[in-house]
Amino acid sequence: MSTPEFVYKIATEAVYALARSVSHFAGMPIDAADGYLHFSTAEQLGETLRLHFAGQDDVVLLAIRTADLGDELVWEPSRGGALFPHLYGGSLPTSSIAWEAPLNVAADGSCTLPEAVR
Protein backbone atom coordinates (compact mmCIF):
# COMPACT_ATOMS: atom_id res chain seq x y z
CA MET A 1 0.00 0.00 0.00
CA SER A 2 1.33 3.43 -0.84
CA THR A 3 0.81 6.15 1.72
CA PRO A 4 -1.50 8.93 0.50
CA GLU A 5 -0.42 12.56 0.69
CA PHE A 6 -3.29 13.34 3.07
CA VAL A 7 -5.43 11.60 5.65
CA TYR A 8 -8.51 13.26 7.06
CA LYS A 9 -9.82 14.01 10.52
CA ILE A 10 -13.48 14.78 11.06
CA ALA A 11 -14.38 16.82 14.12
CA THR A 12 -17.20 18.93 15.40
CA GLU A 13 -16.62 22.66 15.20
CA ALA A 14 -17.15 22.98 18.96
CA VAL A 15 -14.37 20.52 19.76
CA TYR A 16 -11.93 21.71 17.09
CA ALA A 17 -12.39 25.46 17.77
CA LEU A 18 -10.14 25.28 20.84
CA ALA A 19 -7.27 23.79 18.80
CA ARG A 20 -7.06 26.79 16.45
CA SER A 21 -5.28 28.82 19.10
CA VAL A 22 -2.86 26.13 20.32
CA SER A 23 -0.26 23.88 18.73
CA HIS A 24 -2.01 20.52 19.15
CA PHE A 25 -5.44 18.97 18.66
CA ALA A 26 -6.32 16.22 21.13
CA GLY A 27 -9.16 14.90 18.97
CA MET A 28 -12.75 13.94 19.60
CA PRO A 29 -14.02 12.15 22.73
CA ILE A 30 -13.90 8.78 20.91
CA ASP A 31 -10.18 9.36 20.26
CA ALA A 32 -9.52 9.83 23.97
CA ALA A 33 -11.61 6.75 24.81
CA ASP A 34 -9.80 4.56 22.24
CA GLY A 35 -6.31 5.87 23.02
CA TYR A 36 -5.49 7.12 19.52
CA LEU A 37 -6.71 9.59 16.92
CA HIS A 38 -8.91 8.15 14.20
CA PHE A 39 -8.32 9.28 10.62
CA SER A 40 -9.81 8.28 7.26
CA THR A 41 -8.45 8.17 3.75
CA ALA A 42 -10.30 10.01 0.98
CA GLU A 43 -11.98 6.72 0.03
CA GLN A 44 -13.11 6.07 3.61
CA LEU A 45 -14.56 9.52 4.33
CA GLY A 46 -18.05 8.92 2.99
CA GLU A 47 -18.68 5.87 5.14
CA THR A 48 -17.14 7.49 8.22
CA LEU A 49 -19.39 10.52 7.80
CA ARG A 50 -22.44 8.30 7.29
CA LEU A 51 -21.76 6.13 10.33
CA HIS A 52 -20.60 8.75 12.83
CA PHE A 53 -21.71 12.23 11.73
CA ALA A 54 -25.09 11.84 9.99
CA GLY A 55 -27.36 14.82 10.53
CA GLN A 56 -24.66 17.12 11.90
CA ASP A 57 -24.16 20.58 10.46
CA ASP A 58 -21.28 21.68 12.68
CA VAL A 59 -18.57 19.43 11.25
CA VAL A 60 -15.10 20.41 10.11
CA LEU A 61 -12.89 18.32 7.84
CA LEU A 62 -9.14 18.55 8.44
CA ALA A 63 -6.62 17.50 5.79
CA ILE A 64 -3.50 16.14 7.49
CA ARG A 65 -0.16 15.82 5.70
CA THR A 66 0.94 12.22 6.21
CA ALA A 67 4.59 13.15 5.68
CA ASP A 68 4.41 15.36 8.79
CA LEU A 69 3.32 12.40 10.93
CA GLY A 70 5.96 9.97 9.66
CA ASP A 71 6.17 6.64 11.47
CA GLU A 72 3.73 7.80 14.15
CA LEU A 73 0.92 7.18 11.65
CA VAL A 74 -0.09 3.52 12.03
CA TRP A 75 -2.28 1.65 9.53
CA GLU A 76 -4.53 -0.89 11.23
CA PRO A 77 -7.41 -3.10 10.11
CA SER A 78 -10.80 -1.79 11.08
CA ARG A 79 -14.22 -1.64 9.39
CA GLY A 80 -14.45 -4.60 7.01
CA GLY A 81 -10.73 -5.29 7.35
CA ALA A 82 -9.76 -2.06 5.57
CA LEU A 83 -6.59 -0.38 6.82
CA PHE A 84 -7.36 2.84 8.65
CA PRO A 85 -4.78 5.45 9.69
CA HIS A 86 -4.38 6.01 13.44
CA LEU A 87 -2.12 8.30 15.43
CA TYR A 88 -0.98 7.11 18.84
CA GLY A 89 0.79 9.11 21.49
CA GLY A 90 -1.49 11.95 22.39
CA SER A 91 -2.37 14.69 20.00
CA LEU A 92 -2.09 15.97 16.47
CA PRO A 93 0.31 18.86 15.85
CA THR A 94 -1.82 21.58 14.24
CA SER A 95 1.16 22.41 12.00
CA SER A 96 0.42 19.16 10.12
CA ILE A 97 -3.05 20.41 9.09
CA ALA A 98 -2.85 21.53 5.46
CA TRP A 99 -6.38 22.91 5.31
CA GLU A 100 -9.79 22.73 6.92
CA ALA A 101 -13.30 22.94 5.50
CA PRO A 102 -16.75 23.11 7.09
CA LEU A 103 -19.16 20.27 6.25
CA ASN A 104 -22.89 19.82 6.55
CA VAL A 105 -23.82 16.15 6.74
CA ALA A 106 -27.37 15.23 5.75
CA ALA A 107 -29.53 12.98 7.91
CA ASP A 108 -28.70 10.03 5.63
CA GLY A 109 -24.97 10.70 6.05
CA SER A 110 -24.45 12.11 2.57
CA CYS A 111 -22.19 15.10 2.18
CA THR A 112 -20.51 17.08 -0.57
CA LEU A 113 -16.77 16.88 0.04
CA PRO A 114 -14.39 19.68 -0.95
CA GLU A 115 -12.76 19.27 -4.37
CA ALA A 116 -9.37 19.22 -2.64
CA VAL A 117 -10.10 15.79 -1.10
CA ARG A 118 -7.91 13.28 -2.89
N, C-alpha and C positions, 0 to 999 in steps of 0.2 A: 504494500500500500504506500502510495506517495503522500506525503504530508501536504495538505492544502495551505495556501497562503494565509487564509483566515479561518478561524472557528468563531462561533457566535454564542453570545450570552444573552439570554432573555431575562429581563428584570422588570419589576413594576417601577414606575416613576418615583413613587414614594420611597422605596428602598434605595434606588440608585441615586437620588438627588443628593444625599449626604456625601457620596463618594466624589462628586464633582469638585469639592473644595479640599480634598485630601489626596494622598498619593496612592491609596489602595482601596479596592472594593472587596468587602468581605463576602459578598454574594447574598443570595436569597435565604430565607429560613431553612429550606430543604437542603441547601449546601452545608449549612452549619450542622444540621441533624445527621447528614450522611458523612461528613468529615472531608469533603472535597467539593470543588466547584464543578458544576455540570455545564458542559458546553455542547453545542450541536454543530455538525457540518452544514453546509448550504443544503444538501440533500435531506438532512434530518429535520430541518427547521419546521416545515409544514406540520409534520406529525407531532413534534414537541409542542408547537403552539396549539394544535387541536386538543391534545391530551391534558395540557397543564394551564392553558391561558384562555380557553374559549370564553367569549363574552366579556373580555376585559378591554377597556379602552384607555388604560393608563400604562401601557407597556412600552418599554424602550428596548431596542435591539442594539447590541454592542458588537462591533466587528473587532476581533482580537487578532493581532499579528502572531502567528504561531512561532515565527522565528524569535520573537522576543521572549517566549516562554521556554524554548529549548527543550532539554530533557525533562523538565518539570511537568510537561504535558504528557499524560499517560493515556494510551488508547486501550479501552477495556470493553469486553462484550457486554451488551445491555439488551435493550428491546429487540427481540427476535434474533439475537446473536450478533447484531451489527456492532461494529467498534465505535464507541463514543469517546470523545476527548474529555478528560478530567484533569483538574489541577489540584494536587495535594499540597499541603503545607501552609494553609492559611488563606491568603488573600491574593487578589489579582492586582498587579501594579497598574494604575490607571495610565501610565505612560505606554502600555502595550495596546491601548484602545485606539484603533485607527480612526473610527468614526462611530457615531451613534445616530439612531433614527427612531422617531416615535412610531408606534404601531397601534392600530385599532383592530382587535380580533373579534370577528363576528361570533354569534352564539354557537354556530356550528364549527367554530375553530378555523374558519377560512380567513385569509389575510392577504393583502397585497404587499409583497416584500419589496424593499428598495431595489432598484436596478443594479446597484453596486454589489448585491449578494451574488457571490460566485464560489 
